[in-house]
């Protein structure tokens, strides 16, 4: 079965950026055990996108063998502020639907900028991805992983230092490589 280029490019990003540079020290095991679900979401309104996120929660409920889901939105939310509004709405709906405490959201975007950060700060690349992406994480699994990790509070600091040491151009090239690598459809 062929995959959409956005899924292939996101898989490349997870492997070639997130895992290779250890931005998430827990991702390597999930990639190796094939427990990450990559879902193409063609919705481009916030309401429809949130419904796809909730569908992802229900799917995780039904499939405990899937550890985490990346919901990829290649057709919408290119504006970072619009994407942040989606993230806010998605978090509200997680709570409304009773998933708060069961799942948490991480988010990634091609133009991600941390609050109080400059757009060209290399640290932003710790959350920059080929496409706007919502990451559904099982809270229980994350809690267990953090309990077993020495100094989990050091993860963001380590990532920021690495990103800044390598520099903006380095990360931008890696991101472009993920997007421009030939994909079979």
Phi, psi and omega in degrees: 000130181279157180244152176295142179306325180297325178290314180300316181294324178290321176299318177300315179300315179301314182288311190275345180239296187298310181283310185302321182257011172057034176299326173237106184293353180262349186288324184305314181295321181289324176294312182298325181267006176057046182252014177257128175261130177253120184240124176279126180241110184269007178289145178230013170249151182300318181298313180293322179295321178292324177296321177294325176295316178295322174302321177297323177295314180297324178293319176298323177300321184275344185229083181296344178288342175272122183276321187206157182230134171254117178263114189255125182246084184282344187256354183216172172066031177292333176281123186299321179295321176297321179295318178298324175296321176297316180301315179299313179297318180297319178295321176298315183291329173303315180292313182301322183274003176083017181264355178297131184092344176258315179231151172230159181252135163248160181217149183221150183204148179300334181245028184304134175223122176293150176303142180063026178238152175278146181302331182266009177292126181300335179300334178298337182289349174293340179235016176265136185225168179298327183220159171304130187217133170257135182246112177273123184239133175288119182300317182298315179297319180294319179299316179295317180297318180293324178297328182270359184256127179289120178058062180298335179294345180278349184301306180299319180298316177301314182298318180296315179298315179297314181300315181290325179295317180286327176093155182305314183298321178301309183291322179297320178295318177300316179296316178296322178299320179295322182283323187267353179296134180302135177238147177262136180248000000 
